[in-house]
Amino acid sequence: MNSAAPTKIPKYVSSCLQLAVLLEVSAYPKPGNVHRTSNFKETRYEHFLASSVALAPHFEYAAKRGILVAHGKISPDKIGIGKIIRDATMSTGRWQRDGNTILGTTILLSPLAVAAGMTFDKKEKLSLPKLRQNAKLIVESTTPVDAVGVYDAILVSKSGGLGKAPKLDVMDPTSRRKILEDQETLLDVFDIASGYDSIASEWVNNYPITFDLGHPYFIEHLKETNDINVVTVHTFLKILSEVPDTLIARKAGLAKAREVSIQAKQTLEAGGLTTPSGKRHLLKLDRKLRDSAHKLNPGTTADITSAVLAINILYGYRP
C-alpha cells in the first residue's frame, strides 16, 4: 500500500486528509460519537461533513508551506501552523452551526498536512518514517505566535471539557500576553497539557498513538476484513482500550475513563463488529456512552482515529 507522489501535491494532500475526516465520522456504530446513523441533539453527522469541506483550502495551504520548507524558501518556524489551525477552525464555524466539531482533528492533521507537502516534494513514494520525522521538525519549530493562534482557535470553537490548566489556561485573558512575554512556543504549551490531553501528547511525543498503536493495528485488520467500516470502528476501539480517553477523563474523571477503556477491550475481545456477541457488546457500550451531558463522549479517540486514517490514506490506502 503506497503511492507515488502526485503532480499537484497540495490538492492531493488536502483530499487525503478530507477523506480521513469523512471516513472517521462515517464509521458506525462508533460508541459515544456522532456517526452516519446516529446524531447528538445539537451535533449532527452533517455538521462533520460540512466541516470537512471547510478544511480543504487550509490543508492545501499547509501542504504548500511544507513545499516551501522543502525548497528552502522558508524556515520551519515561518510555517505559521498556529494561523493554519486558527483559520481552519474559523472556516468550520462558517460552514456549519454547531461550533466545535473537529478542533482536535484539525490540530492533529495540520502538521501532517505540512509534513506531507515536505515529504512528497521529491516526487517519490511517501515514506511514513520520513513523514513522521518531518512532523517532528514542524512541531519543534513552533513559535509563541503559533501558540496564540491555537488559543484563538480554541476560543473561537467554544470547546467544552477543557478543564482548567495549571499554567497558561486558555480561558485566562492574561495567558496570551504571558506566552508572548515569556516566549512560550506552541510545543511548550502542549507540553504543559500533554499529561492530561492525548492530542497535546501526540504533538509533544511525535504521534506515538497514531504511528505505533493505530497504524499497525489498522494495517493488520484491514488485511483480515478488507472492510473499512469494521477496521475504522475496531481501530477506534483498540485505541480507546489502551489509552483512556482524556476528554472523558476531564469531564467525568480518570476512573470513569479507565472503566470505558476496559469495556472497549471487552468489546474487541468479543469480536466487535465481526461476531453477534461483539455487536451486542458494541451497541451496549454505545448506549452507555450516549449520556445527555456528553461526559462519556470519547471525542479525543475519534480525533486520533482520524490521524490514523490520514497517514494510511497518504500512504496509498483507498476504500
C-alpha positions in Angstrom: 0.0 0.0 0.0 1.8 3.0 -1.3 1.6 5.7 -3.9 3.9 7.8 -6.0 4.0 11.5 -5.4 1.1 13.2 -7.2 1.6 16.0 -9.7 -0.4 18.6 -7.7 0.8 17.8 -4.2 -1.2 20.4 -2.2 -4.6 19.4 -3.6 -3.7 15.7 -3.2 -2.7 16.1 0.4 -5.8 18.1 1.2 -8.0 15.4 -0.5 -6.3 12.6 1.5 -6.9 14.4 4.8 -10.5 15.3 3.9 -11.2 11.7 3.1 -9.8 10.7 6.5 -12.2 13.0 8.3 -15.1 11.7 6.3 -14.3 8.1 6.8 -13.8 8.6 10.6 -17.1 10.3 11.1 -18.9 7.9 8.9 -17.7 4.8 10.7 -20.6 3.1 12.7 -21.6 2.3 15.3 -18.6 4.2 16.8 -19.6 4.2 20.5 -20.4 7.5 22.1 -19.8 9.6 19.0 -21.7 11.0 16.1 -21.7 8.8 13.0 -23.7 8.2 9.9 -26.6 6.5 11.7 -26.6 8.5 15.0 -26.6 12.1 16.0 -26.4 14.1 19.2 -29.3 16.5 19.8 -27.2 19.6 19.0 -24.5 18.0 16.8 -25.3 16.1 13.6 -23.5 14.0 11.1 -24.0 16.7 8.5 -22.0 19.2 10.7 -18.9 17.0 10.3 -19.4 16.7 6.6 -19.6 20.5 6.3 -16.5 20.8 8.4 -14.5 18.5 6.2 -15.4 20.8 3.2 -14.3 23.8 5.2 -10.9 22.3 5.9 -9.9 21.7 2.3 -8.2 25.0 1.5 -6.4 25.1 4.8 -4.9 21.7 4.4 -3.9 22.7 0.9 -2.2 25.8 2.1 -0.5 23.8 4.8 1.0 21.4 2.2 2.2 24.4 0.2 4.0 25.7 3.2 5.7 22.3 3.5 6.8 22.5 0.0 8.3 25.9 0.6 10.3 24.5 3.6 11.5 21.6 1.4 12.7 24.1 -1.2 14.5 26.1 1.4 12.3 29.2 0.7 11.1 29.5 4.3 12.4 28.1 7.5 10.2 25.7 9.6 9.5 28.4 12.2 7.8 30.5 9.4 5.2 27.9 8.5 2.6 29.5 10.7 0.9 26.4 12.0 -1.0 28.3 14.6 -2.5 30.5 11.9 -3.4 27.4 9.8 -5.3 25.9 12.8 -7.0 29.1 13.7 -8.1 29.9 10.2 -9.3 26.3 9.6 -11.3 26.4 12.8 -12.9 29.7 11.8 -13.9 28.2 8.5 -15.5 25.2 10.0 -17.6 27.6 12.1 -18.8 29.4 9.0 -19.8 26.2 7.2 -22.0 24.7 9.9 -23.8 25.9 13.0 -22.6 23.7 15.8 -19.2 25.4 16.5 -16.6 22.9 17.6 -16.9 19.7 15.6 -13.3 18.7 14.8 -10.9 21.1 16.5 -8.8 18.2 17.9 -8.7 16.6 14.4 -7.6 19.9 12.9 -4.8 20.3 15.5 -3.6 16.7 14.7 -3.9 16.8 11.0 -2.4 20.3 10.3 1.2 19.3 11.0 0.7 16.1 9.0 -0.5 18.3 6.0 2.7 20.4 6.2 4.8 17.3 6.6 3.2 15.6 3.7 3.9 18.6 1.5 7.6 18.4 2.5 7.7 14.6 2.1 6.0 14.3 -1.3 8.1 17.1 -2.8 10.8 14.9 -4.1 8.4 13.2 -6.4 9.0 9.9 -4.7 6.8 7.4 -2.8 5.7 8.5 0.6 7.8 7.2 3.5 5.9 7.1 6.8 9.2 7.4 8.8 10.0 10.5 6.8 6.5 11.9 7.2 6.8 11.4 11.0 10.3 12.9 11.0 9.0 16.0 9.2 6.1 16.3 11.5 8.5 16.3 14.4 10.5 19.1 12.8 7.4 21.2 12.3 6.2 20.8 15.9 9.6 21.5 17.3 9.8 24.7 15.2 6.6 26.3 16.5 6.6 29.8 18.0 4.8 31.9 20.6 2.7 33.3 17.8 1.6 29.8 16.9 0.6 29.2 20.5 -1.6 32.3 20.5 -3.1 31.2 17.2 -4.2 27.9 18.7 -5.5 29.6 21.8 -7.6 31.8 19.4 -8.9 28.6 17.6 -9.9 27.0 20.9 -11.9 30.1 22.0 -13.5 30.5 18.5 -14.6 26.9 18.6 -16.1 27.3 22.1 -14.7 23.9 23.0 -16.1 22.2 26.1 -14.5 19.8 28.5 -11.1 21.6 28.6 -10.8 21.7 32.3 -8.5 24.2 34.0 -4.8 24.2 33.1 -2.3 24.6 35.9 -0.4 27.2 33.8 -1.4 29.4 30.8 -5.0 28.4 30.9 -6.8 29.1 27.7 -9.7 30.9 29.5 -7.3 33.2 31.4 -7.3 36.5 29.5 -3.7 37.1 30.5 -2.3 33.9 29.0 -1.7 35.3 25.6 0.4 38.2 27.0 2.4 35.7 29.2 3.0 33.5 26.2 4.5 36.3 24.1 6.4 37.9 27.0 7.9 34.6 28.2 8.4 33.3 24.6 6.5 30.1 25.2 6.2 28.2 22.0 3.2 26.1 20.9 5.3 23.0 21.7 5.9 24.4 25.2 2.2 25.0 25.8 1.3 21.5 24.6 4.0 20.0 26.8 2.1 21.5 29.8 -1.1 19.9 28.6 0.4 16.6 27.5 -0.1 14.9 30.8 -3.9 15.2 30.7 -4.6 15.6 26.9 -3.8 12.9 24.4 -3.8 15.3 21.4 -1.2 17.5 23.1 0.7 14.4 24.0 0.7 13.3 20.3 2.2 16.6 19.4 4.9 16.5 22.1 5.9 12.9 21.6 5.7 12.6 17.8 2.4 10.9 17.4 3.0 7.6 19.2 -0.6 6.5 19.4 -1.1 7.3 15.7 2.0 5.7 14.3 2.9 3.0 16.8 -0.5 1.8 18.0 -3.2 2.8 15.5 -1.3 2.3 12.2 -0.1 -1.3 12.7 -3.5 -2.3 14.0 -5.2 -0.7 11.1 -3.0 -2.5 8.6 -3.3 -5.9 10.2 -7.0 -5.8 10.5 -7.5 -4.3 7.0 -5.8 -7.5 5.6 -8.2 -9.6 7.7 -11.5 -8.0 6.9 -11.0 -5.7 3.9 -13.9 -3.7 5.3 -13.1 0.0 6.1 -16.0 0.5 8.3 -15.1 -2.5 10.5 -11.4 -1.6 10.6 -12.1 2.1 11.5 -14.5 1.1 14.3 -12.1 -1.5 15.6 -9.1 0.9 15.4 -11.1 3.3 17.4 -11.9 0.6 20.0 -8.2 -0.5 20.0 -7.0 3.0 20.8 -9.7 3.5 23.4 -9.0 0.2 25.0 -5.3 1.0 25.6 -5.4 4.8 26.0 -8.1 6.1 28.3 -9.9 9.0 26.5 -8.7 12.3 28.0 -11.9 14.1 27.1 -13.8 11.7 29.3 -11.2 11.9 32.0 -11.5 15.7 32.1 -15.3 15.6 32.2 -16.0 12.5 34.3 -12.7 11.6 36.0 -9.9 9.2 35.2 -11.5 6.3 36.9 -14.5 6.5 34.6 -12.2 6.9 31.5 -10.4 3.7 32.6 -13.7 1.9 33.0 -14.7 2.8 29.5 -11.3 1.5 28.2 -11.9 -1.8 29.9 -15.3 -2.1 28.2 -13.8 -1.2 24.8 -11.3 -4.0 25.3 -14.1 -6.4 26.2 -16.0 -5.4 23.1 -13.0 -6.2 20.9 -12.3 -9.5 22.7 -15.9 -10.5 22.0 -15.3 -9.9 18.3 -16.6 -6.3 17.8 -18.4 -6.0 14.5 -17.3 -9.5 13.3 -19.4 -11.5 15.7 -23.0 -11.4 17.1 -21.7 -11.3 20.7 -19.3 -8.5 19.8 -22.0 -6.5 18.2 -24.2 -6.8 21.3 -21.2 -5.5 23.4 -20.7 -2.7 21.0 -24.3 -1.5 20.9 -24.5 -1.7 24.7 -21.3 0.4 25.1 -22.7 2.9 22.6 -25.9 3.3 24.6 -23.9 3.7 27.8 -21.6 6.4 26.4 -24.5 8.5 25.0 -25.3 10.3 28.2 -27.2 13.6 27.8 -24.4 15.7 29.2 -21.8 14.1 26.8 -19.5 13.4 29.8 -18.7 10.0 28.3 -18.0 11.0 24.7 -14.7 9.6 23.6 -14.0 12.5 21.3 -10.3 12.5 21.6 -10.1 8.9 20.5 -12.1 9.9 17.4 -9.6 12.6 16.6 -6.7 10.3 16.8 -8.5 7.7 14.7 -8.8 10.4 12.0 -5.0 10.8 12.2 -4.5 7.1 11.8 -6.7 7.1 8.7 -4.9 10.2 7.4 -1.4 8.6 7.4 -2.8 5.4 5.8 -4.6 7.3 3.0 -1.5 9.4 2.4 0.4 6.1 2.2 -1.9 5.0 -0.6 -5.0 3.3 1.0 -8.2 3.7 -0.9 -11.6 2.5 0.3 
